[in-house]
Amino acid sequence: MITEAEARREALLRAQARVPASFDEFDKRIETLRGRINRTQADVSAAARAQEDYLAELAVAELALRREQITTYITQARFAVAQIYDQAVRAAEKAP
């Protein structure tokens, strides 16, 4: 039993000695991944800005199209009002 306890103690000491080395590997890996994350964040930010610019251009184009349609509708409405006035004038001229 004492021999078994000493063996476990030795195994534990060996494991404790290896732990700092494994943490060093994790630190290296974390630093490597941190660089990748920073580059990826920059890429994502650039892509988001490009998408915002594209959506702004799309919105401006759509608004310009809507403006043209509204201008057309206003012109049609003016002609319709003019026709109504013409019909009213003709009806008034025909009335005794």
Helices and strands as residue ranges (DSSP letters): H 2-94
